[in-house]
């Protein structure tokens, strides 16, 4: 979900490239925010919009694309890292749903059971 951009209360807007200035609210980073001013979206954009607007023609995965003169720079694997953090933050039921959806989307793949594994490490 895009984040609020500063005091304006507006959210970033997903695009093919991250905007170049504080007044440009376009972002190609999953969960990114726009500039600190300008006219962003009134509500956040979600994964659906990220996929529709940003992941076109094999671009922006695993690393986002910055505009030619942007001050907001891409970092290696920034989109992959953002999605991984979101997946880790899901609760058990949400993880089960995501696992089921992934299994359905893999053509020819087999469905596997995914169980939550928890371990505790104690150092003496």
N, C-alpha and C positions, 0 to 999 in steps of 0.2 A: 504494500500500500504506500502510495506517495506520502511524503511528510509535509507538514506545514512549513512555509518558508519565511521565517522571521516574524516580525510584528504585524504583517499584513493579514495574517490568518488564512492566506491562500495556500493551496497545495501545488506541488510540482505537477507537470503534465508530461506524460510519456511521449518520447519522440525518438527518431533514428539517431540523433546526436544530442549531446548535452550542450545546452546553451552557453553563450560566450560571456554573459555579463550578469550583474546583480539584478537587472531588470528582465532577464530572459528566464522564464520558468520551465523551459524544456529540459528533460532529463532522460538519459538512456540507461540509468542505473536503477536496478530493481529496488524499490523502496526509497529512491532518491527524493530530493526536494529541489524546488526551483531556486531562483535567485532570491535575494532578500527583499526585493520590491517588485513592482509590476503586477500584472494581472494573471495570476495562476487560476487553477480550478477552485471552485467554492467547496468541493468535497474531494476526498482522496480518490485516486484511481487505483485499481486492484490488479491482480495477476492477469485477468482477462484482457485489460487494456494494455498491460505490459507486453503480452504476447502479440496482440493485434498491431500495436503501433511500433514496437521496438525490435522484436525478433523476426524481422523480414530478411529474406535473401541470405540467411545464414550469418547475419551480422549481430553484434552485441552479445555473443555468447562464446566463451565464458567471460569476456571482458567488454565493458561498454565502450562506446565511441564518443570521443570528445570533439567538439567543433574546432575548426582550424585556429581560431583566436581565443579559445576559452581559457578562463582562469581556473575553471573547475576541471581538474585533470582526472583521466581514467587511471586506475591502478590494475595491475595484473589480476585477473580472475575476480574482479569486484562484483560482477553479477552472480557468479557461481557462489561466492562467499555469502552474499546477501540471501540467496535462496536457501543455502545450507543452514544459516542462522535461523531463518524462519521455520524450516523443517524441524530443527532441534527444539524449538520453542513450542511445538504442537503438543497437545495432550495425547494420551494413549488412544482415545477414540478417533481423534483427527488423524493420527499416524496410521491407524488401521484403514481409514477411508482413503488416504493418499496412497498407501500400499496397494489397495484394491484397484484404484484408478491407474496406477503405473502398470500393474499386471495386465489390465485390459488393453492398454495402449501399445504394449510390446507385441508386434506381429510375430506369430509363431512361437512366442515365449511360453513357458510353462508357469502356472500359478504356484507359488511357493508360500508356505506359511511363515509369517514373520512373527516372532515372539519377542517380547521385551525381555532383555537380559540385564540384570542389575548385579553389580559386584561391589564389594567394599574392600579397600586395601588399607591395612593397618601396618605402619612401620614402627618397629620397636628399636 
